[in-house]
């Protein structure tokens, strides 16, 4: 699978590749791959049936993906890498269902550290997964098989889970992008819980643009999931300098791995070269929060997740996993409350760090160990790998892991950007900048229209219902080309006027891209009142879509608000 998701979709639409051929290639690769990667897969005939049932006009039509085997896929058993635990789900987990409805093809279920307890990829009866860059080294876990399936080209993307770094660590060890969204934005119904209050479904992909697209398709409030949260609207990165914070020198720990330290220093230097304002922050309260996950009462939540199975089948559980889960017995209800009180204090303390920056920049892992080393010292080395990941969900942050160079041995190194909850799209903006990726090309499916909205029709704004009532789907938040100016018009409800100044050095204005059917678009346009107009908007990737403008006379008494970078930012601060 040499192309990214976006490139593959465009190749299918252009006719230069055929989904059926890709499915054949995927199935052939399954027969040749390491048996430790997959726990169960669909047959060639079943893959073909999925393709025939998929909507050829859907945004992910024909794109193959893997699912970590603690997430339900109808037709395949869910085992969490414990055969005795196996059950056959009647339906896809909602997050899988959304991808299937978007045309993606589930190839199978991938290996993991049993019950998603581990960051190494060695704690499974199906064998240890290895980094695709060197079979002597761990793949990272617990989403080990998902990462290897993507990195080795067997599928275009994969779903994992990430409670303590289980998506980010394998992304780093296989040179992938790993997006750990805000807790609750991707449904966890149909996911075997590790720590149910902290679990997240994560995305493993080749590019930030892919991860952003898959996030937009997968994210949805799920009323059937008590931990689901509706997305909050947060403005994307503005035109001003990006501010990132990195740990103080005395807080950085690489456990003697000087090459990892050098690669992280190079990543910080790259951030400065990109024009980012780099400051330092105190990592100690973050590290203390991390200690609550495995050295505090949250271990008891792992015991609660398995309840009766743990008591009835102790010998079925991997010895290292069993030892960790048994540790939950030592914590009382009093300890649980004390842990919550301390976490609340640490959350308040760490929130202040983000008052001076858009994101934190950290190593994803402090080092990389061989399978042999991990088997000899499974607990300590696993603990070290979570140095910069374990605190993220406890502190309600979102995270984006990115490749950031290679060691002399050829093993990859990775960094992670962290931001407060619901800042996922700010992270993908930042990730695309850091990775020097262009924005996704805007290419709607046949019979559909892309419409860029910049004001009252944005998500959460007064006129958004005019889109949602017509079945419109938000594709993503993006920006215009830097050739526009934004004005606050004298209308009710308040609206902005977006004006194009081609060839001028103006501003890139935040817009949302919505997808409508031809009929819905026609109905929508018929109701657009003066002084608003519908024309063509140029996006920051150079593509042209339909978008709002305004009649010139409406600007006579309007106030220019371009400097805010978008309508939401103006409404918040203007």
Secondary structure, DSSP 8 states (H G I E B T S, - for coil): --S-HHHHHHHHHHTSS-HHHHHHHHHHHHHHS-TTTEEEE--HHHHHHHHHHS-TTSTTTT-EEEEETTB-BTTBEE-TT-GGG-EE-SS--HHHHHHHHTT-EEEEEE--SGGG--SSS---TT---EETTEEEEE--SSSHHHHHHHHTTSSSEEEEE-SSSTTHHHHHHTT-EEEE--TTTS--TTB--SSTTT--EEEEESSHHHHHHHHHHH----TT-TT-----------SS--EEEEE-GGG---TT-HHHHHHHHHHHHHHHHTT-EEEEE--HHHHHHHHHHHSSTTHHHHHHHHHHHHHH-GGGS-HHHHHHHHGGGG--HHHHHHHHHHHHHHHHHHHGGGGG-SEEEEES-S---BHHHHHHSHHHHHHHHTTTTTTTTTTTEEEEEEEEEE-TTS-EEEEEEEEETT-HHHHHHHHHHHHT---------TTEEEEEE-STTSTTSTTTHHHHTTT-EEEEEEEB-S-EEEEE-S-SS--EEEEE-TTS--B--EEEEEEEEHHHHHHHHHT--TTEEEEEEEBTTS-EEEEEEE-GGGGTT-EE-GGGSSHHHHHHH-
